[in-house]
Amino acid sequence: MRFALEFDHVTKEYRSMFSRRRLCALDDFSLRVETGEIFGFLGPNGAGKSTAIHLAMGFMRPTSGRGRLLGENFGQASVRRRVGFLAESVALYHRRAEPLVRFYGALNGIERTALRKRAHEVLEIVGLQDHANRNAGKFSRGMLQRVGLAQAMVNDPELLILDEPTSALDPLARVMVRELLLAARNAGKTIFLSSHLLSEVELICDRVAILNRGKLARLDKTANLLQSGQQTEIVVSGISTKNFDGAVARNGFVSFCIPAQSQRAALEKVWNLGGEVVSVNPVRRSLEEIFLEVTAEPKAAAPEGIR
Amino acid sequence: MKPVLLIAVNFVREQRWPILTLLLWVLLLAFLGLVTDIHRQREDLLFVFKQDAVYVLAFSVFFGGSAIYNERRSRRILGVLSKALSRQQYLSGLVLGVTIASAVYCFTLGLTGSWTLGAAGFPISHVWFLMVCLVAACMLAGTVALMFSTFLNPFFAAGATAMVLGVPALAGQIFGARWGYVIPVWELGATVLNSSFNSPGRASWVPVLLAGGETVAFWLLSARIFAHVDIAVAVE
């Protein structure tokens, strides 16, 4: 298995220059992001998400531990040629959008003719082709974020690391970015997405990690996380709501939730009562519920296993 | 080399307003050349010329000392360093940018100086030699400021730079002229400031070459320091 991004027992402490105060932003953090997946990276403010991303990009050094970006140790400039990065609160130079994208592309060593064509392409992808000759300094925050995405994609990267890429975007632009990321994943790219927009993450991410207080609190496939695994919803017809605790009548059917281990007994009871089973489904939870549950814990639980 | 040039040109572009403001002072020299009786007012012209030379030296420290700070504070540095660009290349670009900014100014000062001072009897070749001295001094002063700015804020970086540049000058005054060559910014500045119509000064290339060599040394030192600096941490 090839990994696009690996953190191996990484700890990062911030130390004040003059006092003895220390802040542990990441604590023995390990994570592996597989190639070709969209990986959701969640956590409350101050959980250490941006620190992890900045370590991966080589903007800072870990206090201990190590990590690899596309197989190379963190901090190697040459590997960043294959990476696209969009920082949180994107900040760009005040110049026209197309030359700006070309400037960032040129820093990655893209040849001039190819770069001109590619800059035009990426601006079209993010829907800014009509604003290519406008000064980015006069753009709205949402437009700036789209230019930021364009500069991140200008080198056609194998790995996209995006820190809050949709925070300032309107719903239409969010759908555009979502489709863009799905298309990139289908083209074999890896996307590492840090976001507070849990509904977005729920829709597009293959796996999700939740970081809390510098520790990995939860890591699983999105589908697994969303299935509680403990509750089953059964919808039946031909019986009364009185037969099951908490059962409700809806559109001529009766539905109720029971613990998963009681499922067989409940179904037999329905049949014995002369009822018909319409559907049996595991209860799905929202990512928001899981996020709140994980981050509300007084201390982050250790993950069961790191993939 | 291309990324270094891109960073340098981008730096000059970002500093275009301070550079243009500085150039206004040079235009003042040209204006004086137009409106004064050059032969009678030549000492005044030389005074303005020297004053303009001091400005660019101060501005090169300002440019070098604030370059990284401004980029970090605006977070633009993240976008630049997320590309296939090493920190050493980034710093090289900034050093080159400071040098280009100073050179543009010195070239313009040289042009107006050749016109006004040349007409007043100052050797034109010596005007250009003084400009080379000035560019070398600016390059070294800017690089020293840049080195300090990798770990200090611009205010302290400027103070530390003034100390590093000033101590050899002071030692030169007390213990002998040789000490002035340790970091020859003062020596190069003095070459410009001490020149006069009666005695334009001796053209010695030693401090110019020393400044070039020391610029490389300070650039390497700053790259070494900057490689260990966490750049995504809040500046303040």
Boltz contact constraints between the chains, C-beta under 6 A:
constraints:
  - contact:
      token1: [A, 54]
      token2: [B, 232]
      max_distance: 6.0
  - contact:
      token1: [A, 57]
      token2: [B, 82]
      max_distance: 6.0
  - contact:
      token1: [A, 59]
      token2: [B, 231]
      max_distance: 6.0
  - contact:
      token1: [A, 59]
      token2: [B, 232]
      max_distance: 6.0
  - contact:
      token1: [A, 60]
      token2: [B, 230]
      max_distance: 6.0
  - contact:
      token1: [A, 60]
      token2: [B, 232]
      max_distance: 6.0
  - contact:
      token1: [A, 77]
      token2: [B, 84]
      max_distance: 6.0
  - contact:
      token1: [A, 77]
      token2: [B, 85]
      max_distance: 6.0
  - contact:
      token1: [A, 77]
      token2: [B, 86]
      max_distance: 6.0
  - contact:
      token1: [A, 78]
      token2: [B, 84]
      max_distance: 6.0
  - contact:
      token1: [A, 80]
      token2: [B, 83]
      max_distance: 6.0
  - contact:
      token1: [A, 80]
      token2: [B, 84]
      max_distance: 6.0
  - contact:
      token1: [A, 81]
      token2: [B, 84]
      max_distance: 6.0
  - contact:
      token1: [A, 85]
      token2: [B, 82]
      max_distance: 6.0
  - contact:
      token1: [A, 87]
      token2: [B, 78]
      max_distance: 6.0
  - contact:
      token1: [A, 91]
      token2: [B, 74]
      max_distance: 6.0
  - contact:
      token1: [A, 91]
      token2: [B, 75]
      max_distance: 6.0
  - contact:
      token1: [A, 91]
      token2: [B, 76]
      max_distance: 6.0
  - contact:
      token1: [A, 106]
      token2: [B, 6]
      max_distance: 6.0
  - contact:
      token1: [A, 107]
      token2: [B, 3]
      max_distance: 6.0
  - contact:
      token1: [A, 107]
      token2: [B, 83]
      max_distance: 6.0
  - contact:
      token1: [A, 107]
      token2: [B, 85]
      max_distance: 6.0
  - contact:
      token1: [A, 108]
      token2: [B, 83]
      max_distance: 6.0
  - contact:
      token1: [A, 108]
      token2: [B, 84]
      max_distance: 6.0
